Amino acid sequence: MPHDLPDDDRHIHWTEPKDNKKKSGFGTFERPKLPYDLWMESQEIPIFRNLGVTRCQDLPLKPWALYGGKGTFIQLWGTEGLWGSFVLEVPGASATNAVKHVYEQQFLVIEGRGTTEVWEDGLESKKHVFEWQAGSMFAIPLNAKYRLINASSQPAKLLGGNLAPQAFNTYRNAEFIFGCPFAFRDRFNPDNADYFKPVDDIYADPVRGLAMKQTNILPDVINCELPLDNRRSPGYRRIEPHMARQNFYLWIAQHETGRYSKAHAHGSGAILICLKGKGYTYTWPSSEGPTPWKDGKGDKVMRQDYEPVGMVTAAPMGGDWFHQHFGVSAGPLRLTAWFGPVHPGKNARSGAPGSKEIDYGAIDLRDGGTAVPYDIEDPYLRKEFEETLAQEGGKSRMEDSLYMPPRAAE
């Protein structure tokens, strides 16, 4: 495995401006490749960059020496420099190489079943072993050693998410990242026999008061029960797992059949992953306003269709784009959203610690947030949703009362 990152430093002759009317520099320039970009290229597997993908399991794969399986990187727009993702295929009746790294890592099982072994380097006698299947999600403790074992004769596929870009862009040294000897005992205690035992207790997230679980593995995120939330749509259900004491933030949620999310805006970094059902997402710059089609700006809107396990970036480019999600299958639309290090509650827009913030994405525009109430959204959205749902044999449950201004609805 190569440990040295390629060096893209270039020495270009600098010319000083000859008078006060000219400015130094190129004026326009290409974004340089970051150390993580260079490391991805050195792995010699595909790198997929786009708004999203209908099914990430259909992406092309190539042999990946690091894990000893096959893989492809996924770097959707807006996640650059924040967090990384990849699809990993483990051959049938085989296992990956044992690896460890000083960046956070989590996995969602797309296909197959097997086990994972996790241990502290040098303490092989205290290995933790747990089983997984399609729909399982689990986190690897920081800098713990691990390998994935495929229990089936068919290949297994997993979707990985991590904070590798931050590590590579900070340390710029792969030998340190994969060979650091430090044991993060505040993250992983090998003597804790229950470390990978599922925990179902629900608490309130201390920052925003939303439903959360503190567990390092979720056996089945596709079918597990979700508590009522109502923040995105009527009947909306949601839980946020806090796993392995990570900074990597995520949640799991579900929209009822025949109902769709309000449009809302926030910073970049959030990726939605379809778990059940199928649907589509619209996203557009918030500078274009909440009614782009009505205002003749429909060409500014981007769309991504998906089904399990498809992905879409909610707020691409520089972020603060409106985005809206529509489930158009006979059953509910279940999603998981991975934010990497971007926690909507902890990464406040402004203010010192302790200052009061509002949950912008859940508060309507008229109340100072970024959510677009149904009564002022673009009429095109409801019309298309109902037509698309009908084509799939479904029926809208978006009652007329949802589109009335607050006083009229009362």
ABEGO torsion letter per residue (X at the ends): XBABBBBABBBBBBBBBABAABBBEAGBBBBBBBAAAAAAAAAGBBBBBBAEBABAAABBBBBBAAAGBBBBBBBBBGABGABBBBBBBBBBGBBBBBBBBABBBBBBBABEBEBBBBBBBGBAAABBBBBBBBGBBBBBBBGBBBBBBBABABBBBBBBBBAAAAAAAAAGBAAAAAABABBBAAABBAABAAAABBBABBBBBAAAGBBBBBBABBABAAABBBBBAGAABBGBBBBBBBBGGBABBBBBBBBBBGBBBBBBBBBBGBBBBBABEBBBBBBBBAAAEABAAAAGAAAABBBBBBBOBBBBBABBEAEGBBBBBBBABABBBBBBBBAEABBAAABBABEBBGBBBBBAAABBAAAGBABBBAAABBAAAAAAAAAAAAAAGBBBABBAAAABBAAAAX
